[in-house]
Amino acid sequence: MKGCRWIVTGVLLALSVLVVPGPVSGGPSRWVLWDQYRNCCIQPDGRVVDHGRGDVTTSEGQAYALFFALVDNDPALFARLLRWTRDNLSRGDLSRHLPAWLWGREKDGRWGVIDKNPATDADLWLSYTLMEAGNLWNSGVYTRLGTQVASMIARREIVTLPGAGPFPLGGPKGFHPEKGVWRTNPSYLPPFLLRFMENRFGTAPWSGMPRRFSAMLSSVSKCGFAPDWVQYLRGKGWREDPVTGPLGSYDAIRVYLWDGLTSPRDPDARVVRSRLRGWIRKGYSVPTLYVNTKTCAAYGPPPAGFVAAYLPFAERVRSGVTRRFVSGVLKKWDTKKTAGYYDTNLALFGTGFREGRFSFDGRGRLHVLWMAR
């Protein structure tokens, strides 16, 4: 299992079909990349392992795997993933404790929680996936648990920014470094998840959240690029984050991915999409590894996961990505290198959506291929 080197083949195969139509009416084929990822990186007990970072587990990894297990209609795996998350990241009770974001080998050699601070993006995905699992699998238990997680997010991870209104931070602790200053990550906030929460609950702090997100993105993406992190200053609004600066890279690529997955019927989809055309304006067919949102510079060859993440957005805006281009990217990629946990998750989202395995409607609700059989 170490290294997951052979999973690269799956990513290559998935990317190679990303620009052709999805499964035919005869029914969906097996999701090869997901099968490989399960075998490589998900233990029998439901723990998702990031081998590239010392075999750690993150709440993000658990939440993504829960989503893919739902998309694949695998309630047994879903239950194991949820049980491991509850027992190891949430002190045995997900209805009362948001999951710690990092678990692994501690300095004394024992395995356990390394950092107990929750991560807002993982918590949003967890809450959303539980509620949609409750809907698709007709499980009141999952629906109630997802609602309880959403309630904890509202209490612990969303603050009222003066002049802007309620807004999610990166987590409960460490993102309000001083009076009048707050930090958040645009890639933590998929528009369709915010839309779902707004429609599901209809009250503060969720009501108006999608519009506040699009206003934030408009403020910090003047070059057409999204940054990794942003800062909110009382009386001044959204600004460049002093810790990460104007960099957009490994975090920010998900902003384009989430926008590509967002339905054109979402009321704010056109606004958000118009703010993310930096690479298109510069004539790039795919994203670069880095961007500078202050100087508008774009540079660095992208990992394969970046390409997979960007293609749903590129197709939304009809940027002219072609089979021939994708083939060229694959030929340049060194297949001896490890695709990695993060790269593969980006590919799972990009290819799974492109193959028609899942989609989100204008209200943020999940639609899965197995329900259409």
N, C-alpha and C positions, 0 to 999 in steps of 0.2 A: 504493500500500500504506500510505502514511503515515496514521496515525490510526485506520484500520479502522472508520470511522464507519458504514459500511453493515452491519457485523456486528451492530449493534443489532437490525436487522430479524430476523435469525435468532434472537436471544435472545428477542425478543418472540413469535415464532412458537412457539419451543420451550416457553416458559412458558405460552402459551395452551392447549397440549394436555397440560400436565403433570398435570391432574387427571382425564384420561379414560383408558380402558384402553389398553394398549400395542399393538404391532403384531398384526394378526390372523394366523391360522394360515397364510395364504397366503405368508408370508415377510416379512422386515423391509423397510421402506421405507428409502430413503437417509437418512443422518443429516445433515440439512441444516446444522445448526449446526456440526458437525465439518467438513464440506466448506468452509464459509465460513471457519472458523478456519484450516484448512490453507492456503487461498488467501491469506488475510490475513497470517498470522503465522509460517508455516513456509517457509523458503527451500528451493529445489531441492536444496541440499547437505545439508539436514537440520538446519539451525539454526533454533531457535524464537526469535522476536524480540518483545521487549516494547517496543512503540513508545511507550507512555506514559511510559517511564522512560529516554528517550534511546537507544532501540534496543539496550538491553542484552539479554543472554541469561543465564538462571539455570539451575542444575542442576535446580531444581524444575520449570521449564518443559520441559526436555528429558525428565525422568522422566514427567511427566504425559502428554506427547505420545506417548511410547513406550507407555504404558498404553492410550491411546485408539487408537493404531494397531493394537495387539493386539486390542482389542475390535472394531475395524472389519475385522479379518482382512486387514491390508495389510502383508505381510512385506517388501515392497520399501521402503516408507516407514520401517518399523521399522529396517531395516538402515541406511538413510541417517542417521536420527536417532542411532542407536547409534554409527555411524562418526564423526559430527561430535563427539559427546560424548567419545568415546575420544581423538580426535586433538587436540581443542582444550581440553578440561577435565581430562583425565587423563594428560597427557604421553605419549599414544600407547599406554597400556597400562592398561586398566580392571581387569586382574587383579592389578595391583600398586598402583594409585593411585586413591583415591576422587576423584570429580570436584570441581574447584573450583566454588564456588557462584556466582561472578559473573564474567562475561566481557563486554567492551565496549571503547569507545574510551578509551584511557589519556590522561593529561595531555599527553603529547608528541604526541598525534594518532594514534598507532598503535593497532591493534586487538589485544586479547589478554586474558589473565586479569587482572582488576582485584583480586580477592580470592581467594587460593588456598585459604582455609579451606573444607572441605566442610560441607554442611548435612545433618543426620541425616535429616530427612524425605525429601529427595530421594534419599538413598542407600537408605533403606528401600524406597521405591517402585521404584527402579531394580533392586535385588536381587530383590524380589518379582516384578516384571514379567518379568524375565529368566527366572526359574525357571518361571513359569507359561507364558511363551512356549515354553520348552523342552518343557513338558508338552503344550500345545495344538498346537504345530507339530512335535512329535517331533524336537526339536533338542538333542542332547547338548551342543553348543557353548554354547547359551544357558543350559542348566541348570548347567553347570560354572562359567560366568562369574558367574551369579547367586549361586551358592554361595560363590565367591571374594569377591564383594562383601560378602556377609553375614558372612564371616569377618573382613574388614577392619572392618566396623561393630562387631563384637563386641570387637575389639582396641582400636579407636581412639575409638569414640564412646559406649561403655557403660562406666560406672564402678560400683563397689560402694559404695553409700551406707550409712554406718554405721547400723544399725538398720532399714534398708529393703531392702537387697540390691541386685543389679545393676539399673541403670536407665540409659536413654539420655539423654545431654545434648543440647544444641542442635548441637554439633559438637565436633571434637577440641580446639580452642583457644578460649579466651575465655569459657568457661562454668564455670570453677572459679576465681572471682576472688580468693579468699583461702582460707586454711586453714579447713576445716570448713564451706564454703559452696559450693553448686553451683546452676546454673540450667538450666531446661529449658522446653520449650514444649509444652503438652498437645496442641495441634493437629498436632504432628509425629508423633503416635503413633496411627494408626488401629487400633482394636481388632482388626479382622480381619487386619491385617498382623502384629500381634504374635501372634495366635492361630496364624496360618500358620507363623511362625517357630518357635513352641513345638512345634507338631506335626511340623514338618519335621526339627528338630534334636534336640529332646527333652532337651538338656543345658544346663548353664549357658553363657552368661548368659540364654538364651532361656526356659528352663523357669521357669514361674511369672510371666513378664513380664505377661501380661494381668491377672492378679490384682493385681500391684503397681501397674499403671496404674489400675485401678478404685479401689484404696485411695487413691492420690494424688488422683484426681478427687474422691473423697468428702471429702477433707480441705480442698480449696480451693474447693469449689462449694457452700457451705452455703446460699447464697441461691437455688440452682438455676441459677446462671450460671457458665460457665467463663471464667477469665481468659486473657489472651494469653500471659503468662509466669508462672512460679512459681519459688520458691527453696526449696532444701532446706538446713536448718541442722542440723549435728551436735547431737544431744541434744534438738532441738526439733521436728524433722520438717518437713513442707511448710508454707510460709508465703507471704504476699504478696511478690511480687518488688519490691525497692526501686527498680528502674530504671523499670518501666512501671506500678508501683502496682497497684491493684485493677481496672484497666481490662480489659474484654473487648470486642473489636471485630473488626478485619480478620483477625487470626490465629484467634481463638477461634471464629468462625463455622464453621470446619472441624470443630471438635469435634462439633457437632450434625450436620453433614453426614456425618462418618464413622460416628457412632452410628446415623444413619438408614440407612446402607448395611450395617450389621452385622446378620447373621442373628439372628432371635429365638432360634435354637438355640445360639448362642454361650453358654457357661456363665455369663459375666459380663454379658450384654446387659441383663438386667433391673436389675442394680445400677447400671450406668452410666446407663441411660435414666432411672432414678428421680432421678438427681442433676441432670438438665438440664431441669427443668420450670418454670424461673423465669418465662418469658414466659407459659406456660399459666396459672400461678397468678395472674398479674397480669391475665389476660384478653386478652392480645395474641394475634392470629391469626398474626402473622409476627414475626420478630425485629426489634429496634431496632438502630440502627447502633452504639450504645454501651451498655454496662452497667457498673455499679460493683458488684463482688462483695463489697464491704465494707458499703456502705449499702443495697444491693439496688435501687438506682435503675436504670431502663431508659429510654433517651431517644434521639431522633434517627431520622428516616425512613430506611428501609433501601434500599441500592442493589438493583437487580433481581437481581443475583447472590446476595445474601443470601437473598432469597425462594426462589430456585431451590435453594440449598443447604439451606434449612431444611425444605422440603416433604417429603423422604423421612422425616425425623424426625417431622414433624407427622402424617404418615400412620401411622407406627408407633404413635404414642400416641393416634391418633384424636381429634385436637384440633379437628376440624370445619372444616378448610380446604375451601372450595367453589369451583366454577368461577366463581360470581358474584364472590366475593372476589378471585380472581386477575385477573378482568377489570377490577375496580376498580383494582388495583395498576397494571396496564398502562396504563390511561387516564391515570393521574397521572404516569407516567414520561415525561420529556422525551426523545423519540426523536432529537433533534438532538445529544444528548450522546454521547460515545464510551462504549461498554460497557467497553472496556479488557480487557487480558490476564487479570487476576485474576478479574474479574467473569465473563468468558466461561468460564474454566476451572471456576468454581463451577457455572455453568449446564450445562456439559457433563457434569459428574458427576451433578448433580441430574436433568437431563432424560434422560440416557442410562440411568440406573437406573430412572427412572419409566417409560420406554418399554420396559423389559425387555431392553435391549441387553446388560446384564451384571448379575451378582449375585454374592454371596459366601455360601458355605455355613457351617455351624457350625464347621468346621475352618479357615475362612479361604480356602478354595480358590475360584478364579475360575471362574464359569460364564458362557459367552458365547452370544449368540443364534445365531450362525452355526454353532455345533456342534450345535444342535438341529434344523437344517433336515432 
